[in-house]
Amino acid sequence: LFPNLNAQDTVWRGLMRDVRFRRALSLAIDRDEINEVIYFGLATPSANTVMPESPLFKD
């Protein structure tokens, strides 16, 4: 999830800069459902933005 933190709309920008909103939005996304519907169950649902193969990945 990559929210636009620099949105021109001040209300939208305020929401996107609020970590509580971003966490709630992330929790509301049904990654398993997206995997099933769009990727036919072939993807690996994740909330991470860094691939597990990266040295920056933290488990």
N, CA, C and O atoms as CSV, one atom per row, in Angstrom:
chain,resi,resn,atom,element,x,y,z
A,1,LEU,N,N,0.852,-1.167,0.000
A,1,LEU,CA,C,0.000,0.000,0.000
A,1,LEU,C,C,0.895,1.226,0.000
A,1,LEU,O,O,1.673,1.437,0.931
A,2,PHE,N,N,0.787,2.017,-1.025
A,2,PHE,CA,C,1.593,3.226,-1.141
A,2,PHE,C,C,0.680,4.438,-1.219
A,2,PHE,O,O,0.330,4.875,-2.315
A,3,PRO,N,N,0.291,4.987,-0.084
A,3,PRO,CA,C,-0.598,6.157,-0.118
A,3,PRO,C,C,0.132,7.396,-0.614
A,3,PRO,O,O,1.346,7.529,-0.461
A,4,ASN,N,N,-0.632,8.292,-1.207
A,4,ASN,CA,C,-0.080,9.551,-1.689
A,4,ASN,C,C,-0.004,10.521,-0.519
A,4,ASN,O,O,-1.010,11.130,-0.154
A,5,LEU,N,N,1.160,10.671,0.066
A,5,LEU,CA,C,1.334,11.540,1.228
A,5,LEU,C,C,1.397,13.013,0.840
A,5,LEU,O,O,1.368,13.887,1.706
A,6,ASN,N,N,1.483,13.289,-0.453
A,6,ASN,CA,C,1.599,14.666,-0.930
A,6,ASN,C,C,0.370,15.111,-1.715
A,6,ASN,O,O,0.485,15.961,-2.598
A,7,ALA,N,N,-0.781,14.565,-1.420
A,7,ALA,CA,C,-2.012,14.926,-2.131
A,7,ALA,C,C,-2.280,16.419,-1.999
A,7,ALA,O,O,-1.974,17.023,-0.971
A,8,GLN,N,N,-2.849,17.010,-3.040
A,8,GLN,CA,C,-3.160,18.439,-3.031
A,8,GLN,C,C,-4.310,18.760,-2.082
A,8,GLN,O,O,-4.326,19.824,-1.462
A,9,ASP,N,N,-5.268,17.847,-1.966
A,9,ASP,CA,C,-6.416,18.049,-1.080
A,9,ASP,C,C,-5.939,17.941,0.368
A,9,ASP,O,O,-5.376,16.918,0.758
A,10,THR,N,N,-6.157,18.974,1.158
A,10,THR,CA,C,-5.636,18.995,2.527
A,10,THR,C,C,-6.280,17.943,3.426
A,10,THR,O,O,-5.622,17.402,4.315
A,11,VAL,N,N,-7.559,17.650,3.202
A,11,VAL,CA,C,-8.232,16.622,4.013
A,11,VAL,C,C,-7.650,15.248,3.688
A,11,VAL,O,O,-7.299,14.485,4.587
A,12,TRP,N,N,-7.553,14.943,2.400
A,12,TRP,CA,C,-7.001,13.653,1.964
A,12,TRP,C,C,-5.549,13.512,2.432
A,12,TRP,O,O,-5.152,12.454,2.921
A,13,ARG,N,N,-4.767,14.568,2.281
A,13,ARG,CA,C,-3.368,14.548,2.709
A,13,ARG,C,C,-3.271,14.309,4.218
A,13,ARG,O,O,-2.408,13.562,4.679
A,14,GLY,N,N,-4.153,14.943,4.974
A,14,GLY,CA,C,-4.163,14.747,6.422
A,14,GLY,C,C,-4.455,13.304,6.797
A,14,GLY,O,O,-3.827,12.750,7.700
A,15,LEU,N,N,-5.414,12.696,6.099
A,15,LEU,CA,C,-5.731,11.287,6.358
A,15,LEU,C,C,-4.537,10.392,6.053
A,15,LEU,O,O,-4.180,9.525,6.851
A,16,MET,N,N,-3.929,10.606,4.902
A,16,MET,CA,C,-2.822,9.753,4.481
A,16,MET,C,C,-1.589,9.919,5.364
A,16,MET,O,O,-0.758,9.013,5.433
A,17,ARG,N,N,-1.461,11.027,6.021
A,17,ARG,CA,C,-0.309,11.240,6.906
A,17,ARG,C,C,-0.562,10.723,8.318
A,17,ARG,O,O,0.346,10.713,9.149
A,18,ASP,N,N,-1.775,10.301,8.587
A,18,ASP,CA,C,-2.141,9.782,9.914
A,18,ASP,C,C,-1.873,8.278,9.947
A,18,ASP,O,O,-2.561,7.507,9.279
A,19,VAL,N,N,-0.882,7.869,10.718
A,19,VAL,CA,C,-0.495,6.460,10.766
A,19,VAL,C,C,-1.658,5.571,11.200
A,19,VAL,O,O,-1.745,4.422,10.766
A,20,ARG,N,N,-2.547,6.075,12.043
A,20,ARG,CA,C,-3.702,5.270,12.477
A,20,ARG,C,C,-4.613,4.963,11.300
A,20,ARG,O,O,-5.123,3.849,11.186
A,21,PHE,N,N,-4.823,5.937,10.426
A,21,PHE,CA,C,-5.654,5.719,9.238
A,21,PHE,C,C,-4.984,4.725,8.298
A,21,PHE,O,O,-5.639,3.818,7.785
A,22,ARG,N,N,-3.675,4.890,8.069
A,22,ARG,CA,C,-2.966,3.979,7.167
A,22,ARG,C,C,-2.988,2.554,7.695
A,22,ARG,O,O,-3.137,1.611,6.917
A,23,ARG,N,N,-2.842,2.383,8.996
A,23,ARG,CA,C,-2.910,1.033,9.581
A,23,ARG,C,C,-4.301,0.442,9.421
A,23,ARG,O,O,-4.446,-0.727,9.063
A,24,ALA,N,N,-5.328,1.250,9.686
A,24,ALA,CA,C,-6.709,0.775,9.543
A,24,ALA,C,C,-6.995,0.397,8.098
A,24,ALA,O,O,-7.624,-0.628,7.836
A,25,LEU,N,N,-6.538,1.213,7.165
A,25,LEU,CA,C,-6.735,0.924,5.748
A,25,LEU,C,C,-6.033,-0.376,5.370
A,25,LEU,O,O,-6.587,-1.198,4.640
A,26,SER,N,N,-4.826,-0.557,5.863
A,26,SER,CA,C,-4.078,-1.775,5.581
A,26,SER,C,C,-4.785,-3.008,6.149
A,26,SER,O,O,-4.844,-4.051,5.499
A,27,LEU,N,N,-5.315,-2.880,7.353
A,27,LEU,CA,C,-6.034,-4.002,7.975
A,27,LEU,C,C,-7.339,-4.319,7.249
A,27,LEU,O,O,-7.803,-5.459,7.271
A,28,ALA,N,N,-7.928,-3.319,6.612
A,28,ALA,CA,C,-9.211,-3.507,5.924
A,28,ALA,C,C,-9.056,-4.206,4.578
A,28,ALA,O,O,-10.038,-4.699,4.024
A,29,ILE,N,N,-7.853,-4.255,4.053
A,29,ILE,CA,C,-7.624,-4.880,2.749
A,29,ILE,C,C,-7.565,-6.392,2.924
A,29,ILE,O,O,-6.740,-6.905,3.680
A,30,ASP,N,N,-8.438,-7.096,2.226
A,30,ASP,CA,C,-8.470,-8.558,2.300
A,30,ASP,C,C,-7.490,-9.113,1.265
A,30,ASP,O,O,-7.868,-9.378,0.123
A,31,ARG,N,N,-6.255,-9.284,1.662
A,31,ARG,CA,C,-5.209,-9.718,0.744
A,31,ARG,C,C,-5.447,-11.130,0.214
A,31,ARG,O,O,-5.114,-11.427,-0.934
A,32,ASP,N,N,-6.015,-11.991,1.035
A,32,ASP,CA,C,-6.320,-13.351,0.574
A,32,ASP,C,C,-7.372,-13.320,-0.528
A,32,ASP,O,O,-7.265,-14.057,-1.508
A,33,GLU,N,N,-8.381,-12.477,-0.376
A,33,GLU,CA,C,-9.432,-12.356,-1.396
A,33,GLU,C,C,-8.855,-11.791,-2.694
A,33,GLU,O,O,-9.181,-12.276,-3.778
A,34,ILE,N,N,-8.016,-10.787,-2.594
A,34,ILE,CA,C,-7.377,-10.219,-3.789
A,34,ILE,C,C,-6.545,-11.290,-4.487
A,34,ILE,O,O,-6.575,-11.400,-5.712
A,35,ASN,N,N,-5.807,-12.075,-3.714
A,35,ASN,CA,C,-5.004,-13.147,-4.281
A,35,ASN,C,C,-5.885,-14.143,-5.036
A,35,ASN,O,O,-5.555,-14.538,-6.154
A,36,GLU,N,N,-6.981,-14.542,-4.441
A,36,GLU,CA,C,-7.867,-15.519,-5.079
A,36,GLU,C,C,-8.522,-14.965,-6.340
A,36,GLU,O,O,-8.551,-15.637,-7.370
A,37,VAL,N,N,-9.045,-13.752,-6.265
A,37,VAL,CA,C,-9.821,-13.181,-7.373
A,37,VAL,C,C,-8.930,-12.717,-8.521
A,37,VAL,O,O,-9.229,-12.990,-9.684
A,38,ILE,N,N,-7.852,-12.026,-8.213
A,38,ILE,CA,C,-7.026,-11.435,-9.266
A,38,ILE,C,C,-5.895,-12.359,-9.711
A,38,ILE,O,O,-5.587,-12.441,-10.900
A,39,TYR,N,N,-5.278,-13.052,-8.758
A,39,TYR,CA,C,-4.099,-13.862,-9.071
A,39,TYR,C,C,-4.377,-15.364,-9.048
A,39,TYR,O,O,-3.450,-16.173,-9.101
A,40,PHE,N,N,-5.663,-15.735,-8.968
A,40,PHE,CA,C,-6.065,-17.143,-8.991
A,40,PHE,C,C,-5.356,-17.973,-7.928
A,40,PHE,O,O,-5.081,-19.155,-8.133
A,41,GLY,N,N,-5.061,-17.342,-6.785
A,41,GLY,CA,C,-4.436,-18.040,-5.672
A,41,GLY,C,C,-2.952,-18.308,-5.845
A,41,GLY,O,O,-2.358,-19.037,-5.050
A,42,LEU,N,N,-2.344,-17.727,-6.875
A,42,LEU,CA,C,-0.938,-18.008,-7.165
A,42,LEU,C,C,0.041,-17.051,-6.490
A,42,LEU,O,O,1.246,-17.303,-6.487
A,43,ALA,N,N,-0.453,-15.977,-5.930
A,43,ALA,CA,C,0.424,-14.987,-5.292
A,43,ALA,C,C,0.613,-15.319,-3.815
A,43,ALA,O,O,-0.048,-16.206,-3.275
A,44,THR,N,N,1.505,-14.608,-3.188
A,44,THR,CA,C,1.724,-14.741,-1.754
A,44,THR,C,C,1.270,-13.450,-1.088
A,44,THR,O,O,1.970,-12.440,-1.161
A,45,PRO,N,N,0.107,-13.466,-0.439
A,45,PRO,CA,C,-0.381,-12.242,0.214
A,45,PRO,C,C,0.608,-11.756,1.268
A,45,PRO,O,O,1.192,-12.543,2.013
A,46,SER,N,N,0.778,-10.446,1.308
A,46,SER,CA,C,1.722,-9.859,2.251
A,46,SER,C,C,1.365,-8.411,2.519
A,46,SER,O,O,0.719,-7.758,1.699
A,47,ALA,N,N,1.786,-7.916,3.660
A,47,ALA,CA,C,1.612,-6.503,3.987
A,47,ALA,C,C,2.956,-5.790,3.928
A,47,ALA,O,O,3.049,-4.613,4.274
A,48,ASN,N,N,3.996,-6.493,3.494
A,48,ASN,CA,C,5.338,-5.918,3.431
A,48,ASN,C,C,5.576,-5.231,2.099
A,48,ASN,O,O,4.999,-5.617,1.083
A,49,THR,N,N,6.418,-4.220,2.104
A,49,THR,CA,C,6.804,-3.563,0.862
A,49,THR,C,C,8.198,-3.974,0.427
A,49,THR,O,O,8.662,-3.582,-0.643
A,50,VAL,N,N,8.868,-4.767,1.258
A,50,VAL,CA,C,10.212,-5.249,0.947
A,50,VAL,C,C,10.131,-6.754,0.730
A,50,VAL,O,O,9.541,-7.478,1.533
A,51,MET,N,N,10.727,-7.213,-0.358
A,51,MET,CA,C,10.711,-8.640,-0.676
A,51,MET,C,C,11.533,-9.423,0.351
A,51,MET,O,O,12.540,-8.917,0.846
A,52,PRO,N,N,11.115,-10.655,0.679
A,52,PRO,CA,C,11.855,-11.470,1.650
A,52,PRO,C,C,13.315,-11.714,1.251
A,52,PRO,O,O,14.159,-11.952,2.115
A,53,GLU,N,N,13.616,-11.656,-0.041
A,53,GLU,CA,C,14.981,-11.885,-0.512
A,53,GLU,C,C,15.899,-10.693,-0.243
A,53,GLU,O,O,17.120,-10.820,-0.335
A,54,SER,N,N,15.332,-9.555,0.083
A,54,SER,CA,C,16.117,-8.341,0.299
A,54,SER,C,C,16.822,-8.372,1.653
A,54,SER,O,O,16.271,-8.889,2.625
A,55,PRO,N,N,18.036,-7.823,1.723
A,55,PRO,CA,C,18.720,-7.735,3.019
A,55,PRO,C,C,18.007,-6.773,3.978
A,55,PRO,O,O,18.278,-6.783,5.178
A,56,LEU,N,N,17.108,-5.953,3.458
A,56,LEU,CA,C,16.357,-5.010,4.290
A,56,LEU,C,C,15.108,-5.638,4.909
A,56,LEU,O,O,14.454,-5.024,5.752
A,57,PHE,N,N,14.778,-6.861,4.491
A,57,PHE,CA,C,13.574,-7.532,4.979
A,57,PHE,C,C,13.717,-7.876,6.453
A,57,PHE,O,O,14.739,-8.409,6.884
A,58,LYS,N,N,12.677,-7.564,7.220
A,58,LYS,CA,C,12.643,-7.913,8.643
A,58,LYS,C,C,11.424,-8.786,8.874
A,58,LYS,O,O,10.300,-8.398,8.556
A,59,ASP,N,N,11.652,-9.953,9.424
A,59,ASP,CA,C,10.566,-10.904,9.649
A,59,ASP,C,C,9.751,-10.547,10.859
A,59,ASP,O,O,8.796,-11.249,11.189
